[in-house]
Amino acid sequence: MTMTTMVAPTVADYEASADLAALVVRTTHDDELALGAEQLRLACKCAHCTRARFDGRFPERFPGIAITEIGDLGYGLNISFSDGHNRGIYPKPYLLSLAER
């Protein structure tokens, strides 16, 4: 009897959508997922955003926000947004978990 192990998918490739309103992620299992820029901005876990949430200063929405730059750090993506925020690092497993919500 042979045992097969399931390998969890990870991010294989990514790009901003043509209108910059989403991050399109392709996984190692050939799935294509779209994560909205607003969803990503709201999910930022950097120290600045975490503190703003703690202090009750974090916005509930980011209407019209766009992705302006994506940096690949290997284990995750550093995503910059049109509101000037560029501190967020999104580990690849975290991105996939956001796509499941």
N, C-alpha and C positions, 0 to 999 in steps of 0.2 A: 504494500500500500504506500503510495507516495502522498506527501502532504504538500499542498500549495499554500504559499503565504500571500496574503493580500497586501499589496504595497499601497499606502495612502497616496493620493494624488498630490502633486505640488505644482507650483507655477512653472510652466515651461517657457512662456512668452507673454508679452503684454504690450499694450499701446494705448494711448489716449484715443477716444473716439474722434471722428472728424470734427464734431462740434465742441470738443473738449469737455463735454458734460458727463463723461463716464470713462472709467478705466476698463478696458476689455482685456480679460485674462484668459489665456489658453493653458489648460492643465496637461500634465503628463498622461492623463487618461483621455485626451482629445476632447475634453469639454471646453466650451467657450462660455465665459461668464462675464456679465457686465455689472460693474459696481458704479453707482452714480457718484458724481463729484460731491454732491451734498452729503450723501451717506458716508463717504470717506472722511469728509471734513468733520462731520459730527462724531465720527468714531476715533478721532485722533487721541492718542494716549500720551502725547509728549507732556513734559513737566508743566509747561505754560497752560495747556488746555486742562490738564488735571487740576491745577491750582484754580483756574477760572471756574471749573465745575464746583470745586469745594467751596469757593467764595460766592457761588450763586451768580457769577458774571458770564457764564458760558451761554451763548445764544442758543435758542431752541431750533433755529433754522438758519440756513445760508442760501437763500433764494438766488438763483442765477450764478452761483459760484462755478468756476471752471478750473480745470487742471492746466497748469502752465508749464510744468516741468516734472519729469520722472527720472530719478537717479536710482540705478540698480546697485545695491550694497551687497549682493550675493544672497544673504539670508532674508533680505527684505527690500522694500522700495521706499525711497524718500520722495514723497509727493509734495510738490509746491502748488499753491492755489492762487487764484486771482485776487484774493483779499490780502495777499502778501505773506500768508502763513507758509512757512517752509521747514518747520521743525519736526514734522511727523514722520516717523519711521514705522512702516507697516510690515511686520514680519510676514513672510509668505503664508504660513499656516493661518495667521490672523486674517489675511485677505480672503482666504478660502472660507473661513468661518463666517465672515461678513456676508459672503455670497449665499450662504445657507439660510440667512435670516429673512 
